[in-house]
Amino acid sequence: MLQVCLNGARSRDECPHLPVTPAELATAARQAVDAGAVDVHLHPKDRHGQDTLDGSAVAAAVSAVRAAVPGVPVGVTTGAWATTDPRARAAQVRAWTVLPDHASVNWHEDGAVDVAAALLDRGVGVEAGVWSGTPAARRFLVWPEAHRVLRVLAEITETTPQDAVRAAAGLLDALAPAAAPILLHGEDAAAWPLLRLAATRGLDTRIGLEDALLLPDGSPAPDNAALVRAARDVYAAAGSRRPHGPADPSR
């Protein structure tokens, strides 16, 4: 499964062509899906371009993207940087009027269990975000509802390729008991080495302007679609099973 992560917590200062508005996210999602992505992850933004879990912003972003890519799962973040108070974060999830198909929950953050419970109660799939260098793996694996998550995001925070690949091996070993599929990814300089590792291991992965602003050759990525096409080329070169979605007949 190849997911596109359209924007992340980045700003236009980092990436002038970052999709921010619902209309921009919809266009970017359509192009990325046409390029081969089968799942979408996005960060709804407020009018200042900051991440938000406000219901109106979530509804606008999810509705626009869903209309642009009908039938493709659409997910959002629940990162604590958007709403620092964990009780308020869970309350926002419970107040959403338009529900995404899934949402990521960072397991090292305070209140992760409450946010995940709010999502599950509302029928929203949980992507359990397990960051390297944190106690997240242990916390997640002892959670009694761990078997109910949609997938586990093995999120490598080390950004130098050698350190990231080493950290990924350790985190994947730690997550071996997990019942859910694993999606492995990195960021910045480690994004492509870890995507290659995911390809060789036959794991799900993701790519997009949230994780990488450069293509594998070091040139600036013009958009999310270019990153998705490059990711599919990496899978083909690795000789791995191509990333696919539910519509794939081999699924």
C-alpha positions as CSV (number, residue, x, y, z in Angstrom):
1,M,0.0,0.0,0.0
2,L,1.4,3.4,-1.0
3,Q,0.0,6.3,0.8
4,V,0.5,9.9,-0.2
5,C,1.1,12.4,2.7
6,L,0.1,15.6,1.1
7,N,1.4,18.4,3.4
8,G,2.2,17.5,7.0
9,A,3.0,20.2,9.6
10,R,5.1,22.1,7.0
11,S,4.4,25.6,6.0
12,R,4.7,27.6,2.7
13,D,7.9,29.0,4.0
14,E,9.5,25.5,3.7
15,C,7.6,24.6,0.5
16,P,6.0,27.4,-1.6
17,H,3.8,24.9,-3.5
18,L,2.6,23.0,-0.4
19,P,-1.1,22.3,-0.7
20,V,-2.9,24.0,2.2
21,T,-6.5,24.9,1.3
22,P,-9.2,22.3,0.7
23,A,-9.1,23.0,-3.0
24,E,-5.4,22.7,-3.2
25,L,-5.5,19.4,-1.2
26,A,-8.2,18.1,-3.5
27,T,-6.1,18.8,-6.6
28,A,-2.9,17.4,-5.1
29,A,-4.8,14.2,-4.0
30,R,-6.3,13.7,-7.5
31,Q,-2.9,14.0,-9.1
32,A,-1.2,11.7,-6.5
33,V,-3.9,9.0,-6.9
34,D,-3.5,9.3,-10.7
35,A,0.2,8.7,-10.2
36,G,-0.4,5.5,-8.1
37,A,-1.2,6.4,-4.5
38,V,-4.1,4.4,-3.0
39,D,-4.5,6.2,0.3
40,V,-4.4,9.8,1.4
41,H,-3.1,11.4,4.6
42,L,-3.4,15.1,5.1
43,H,-3.2,17.8,7.8
44,P,-6.1,20.2,7.8
45,K,-5.0,23.8,8.2
46,D,-6.5,27.0,9.6
47,R,-6.6,30.3,7.8
48,H,-3.0,31.0,9.0
49,G,-1.7,27.7,7.5
50,Q,-1.3,26.0,10.9
51,D,-2.4,22.5,11.6
52,T,-5.8,22.3,13.3
53,L,-8.3,19.7,14.5
54,D,-11.2,22.1,14.4
55,G,-14.3,20.4,13.0
56,S,-15.0,22.9,10.3
57,A,-11.4,22.7,8.9
58,V,-11.4,18.9,9.1
59,A,-14.8,18.7,7.3
60,A,-13.7,21.1,4.5
61,A,-10.5,19.3,3.8
62,V,-11.8,15.8,4.0
63,S,-14.9,16.6,2.0
64,A,-12.9,18.3,-0.8
65,V,-10.4,15.5,-1.1
66,R,-13.1,12.8,-0.9
67,A,-15.0,14.4,-3.7
68,A,-11.8,14.6,-5.8
69,V,-10.8,10.9,-5.2
70,P,-14.0,9.0,-4.6
71,G,-13.5,5.6,-3.1
72,V,-9.9,6.3,-1.9
73,P,-9.5,6.3,1.9
74,V,-8.7,9.7,3.3
75,G,-7.1,10.2,6.7
76,V,-6.0,13.1,8.9
77,T,-3.5,13.8,11.7
78,T,-4.4,14.1,15.4
79,G,-1.0,15.4,16.4
80,A,-0.7,17.1,19.8
81,W,1.0,20.1,18.2
82,A,-2.5,21.0,16.7
83,T,-4.2,20.9,20.1
84,T,-1.9,20.4,23.1
85,D,-4.5,19.5,25.7
86,P,-5.3,15.8,25.3
87,R,-8.8,16.0,26.7
88,A,-9.6,18.8,24.3
89,R,-8.1,16.8,21.4
90,A,-10.4,13.8,22.1
91,A,-13.3,16.2,22.5
92,Q,-12.6,17.7,19.1
93,V,-12.6,14.2,17.5
94,R,-15.9,13.4,19.1
95,A,-17.3,16.7,17.7
96,W,-16.2,16.1,14.1
97,T,-19.2,16.4,11.7
98,V,-17.4,14.9,8.7
99,L,-15.4,11.8,9.6
100,P,-12.2,10.8,7.8
101,D,-11.7,7.1,7.0
102,H,-8.7,7.0,9.4
103,A,-6.6,9.2,11.6
104,S,-3.1,8.9,12.9
105,V,-2.5,8.9,16.7
106,N,1.0,9.3,18.0
107,W,1.5,6.8,20.8
108,H,4.2,8.8,22.6
109,E,1.9,11.7,23.1
110,D,-0.2,12.2,26.3
111,G,-3.8,11.2,25.7
112,A,-3.1,8.9,22.8
113,V,-5.4,6.2,24.3
114,D,-8.3,8.6,24.7
115,V,-7.9,10.0,21.2
116,A,-7.8,6.5,19.8
117,A,-10.8,5.5,21.8
118,A,-12.7,8.5,20.5
119,L,-11.9,7.6,16.9
120,L,-12.8,3.9,17.3
121,D,-16.1,4.8,19.0
122,R,-17.0,6.8,15.9
123,G,-15.9,4.1,13.5
124,V,-12.8,5.9,12.3
125,G,-9.8,3.7,11.6
126,V,-6.7,4.3,13.8
127,E,-3.2,4.5,12.4
128,A,-1.0,4.0,15.5
129,G,2.0,6.3,15.1
130,V,5.0,4.7,16.7
131,W,8.0,7.0,16.6
132,S,11.5,5.7,17.0
133,G,13.5,7.0,20.0
134,T,10.3,7.1,22.2
135,P,8.5,4.6,24.4
136,A,5.7,4.4,21.9
137,A,6.2,0.8,20.8
138,R,5.9,-0.5,24.4
139,R,3.0,1.7,25.2
140,F,1.1,0.6,22.1
141,L,1.7,-3.1,22.4
142,V,0.3,-3.2,26.0
143,W,-2.8,-1.3,25.0
144,P,-5.7,-3.8,25.2
145,E,-7.3,-2.5,22.0
146,A,-4.1,-2.7,19.9
147,H,-5.6,-5.4,17.8
148,R,-8.3,-3.0,16.5
149,V,-6.0,-0.5,14.7
150,L,-6.0,-0.2,11.0
151,R,-2.2,-0.2,10.7
152,V,0.9,0.7,12.7
153,L,3.0,3.6,11.4
154,A,6.7,2.9,12.0
155,E,7.8,6.5,12.0
156,I,11.6,6.9,12.0
157,T,12.7,10.2,13.4
158,E,16.4,9.9,12.7
159,T,17.1,11.9,9.6
160,T,20.6,10.7,8.6
161,P,20.2,7.6,6.3
162,Q,22.6,5.3,8.2
163,D,21.0,6.1,11.6
164,A,17.5,5.9,10.2
165,V,18.0,2.5,8.7
166,R,19.5,1.2,11.9
167,A,16.6,2.7,13.9
168,A,14.1,1.2,11.5
169,A,15.5,-2.3,12.0
170,G,15.2,-2.0,15.7
171,L,11.7,-0.6,15.6
172,L,10.5,-3.2,13.2
173,D,11.8,-5.9,15.6
174,A,10.1,-4.2,18.5
175,L,6.8,-4.1,16.5
176,A,7.0,-7.8,15.5
177,P,4.2,-8.7,17.9
178,A,1.8,-6.2,16.4
179,A,-1.2,-7.8,14.7
180,A,-1.8,-4.9,12.2
181,P,0.0,-4.2,9.0
182,I,3.2,-2.0,9.3
183,L,3.7,1.1,7.3
184,L,7.4,2.2,7.4
185,H,8.5,5.7,6.5
186,G,11.1,8.4,7.2
187,E,11.6,12.0,6.6
188,D,13.9,14.4,4.7
189,A,17.3,12.7,3.9
190,A,16.0,9.4,5.4
191,A,12.8,9.3,3.4
192,W,14.1,7.5,0.3
193,P,16.5,5.1,2.1
194,L,13.6,4.0,4.3
195,L,11.2,3.7,1.4
196,R,13.7,1.4,-0.3
197,L,13.9,-0.6,2.9
198,A,10.1,-0.8,2.9
199,A,10.2,-2.0,-0.7
200,T,12.7,-4.7,-0.1
201,R,10.7,-5.9,3.0
202,G,7.4,-5.8,1.2
203,L,6.0,-3.3,3.7
204,D,3.4,-0.6,3.2
205,T,4.9,2.9,2.9
206,R,4.1,6.5,2.2
207,I,5.6,9.5,0.4
208,G,4.7,13.1,-0.1
209,L,5.6,16.6,0.7
210,E,5.1,16.0,4.4
211,D,8.1,13.6,4.3
212,A,10.3,14.7,1.4
213,L,10.9,17.8,-0.6
214,L,13.4,16.2,-2.9
215,L,13.2,13.4,-5.4
216,P,15.7,10.5,-5.2
217,D,18.1,12.3,-7.5
218,G,18.2,15.3,-5.1
219,S,16.2,17.6,-7.3
220,P,13.3,19.5,-5.8
221,A,10.0,17.7,-6.0
222,P,7.5,19.8,-8.0
223,D,4.5,18.2,-6.4
224,N,3.2,15.1,-4.5
225,A,2.5,13.3,-7.8
226,A,6.1,13.3,-8.8
227,L,7.1,11.8,-5.4
228,V,4.5,9.1,-5.8
229,R,5.8,8.2,-9.3
230,A,9.3,8.1,-8.0
231,A,8.2,5.8,-5.1
232,R,6.6,3.4,-7.5
233,D,9.9,3.3,-9.5
234,V,11.7,2.5,-6.3
235,Y,9.4,-0.5,-5.7
236,A,9.9,-1.7,-9.2
237,A,13.7,-1.4,-9.0
238,A,13.7,-3.3,-5.7
239,G,11.9,-6.2,-7.2
240,S,9.4,-6.0,-4.4
241,R,5.6,-6.5,-4.8
242,R,4.3,-3.2,-6.1
243,P,2.5,-1.1,-3.5
244,H,-1.2,-1.7,-4.1
245,G,-4.6,-1.1,-2.7
246,P,-7.9,-3.0,-2.2
247,A,-8.7,-2.8,-5.9
248,D,-5.6,-4.8,-6.8
249,P,-6.8,-8.3,-7.9
250,S,-4.0,-9.9,-6.0
251,R,-5.2,-8.5,-2.7
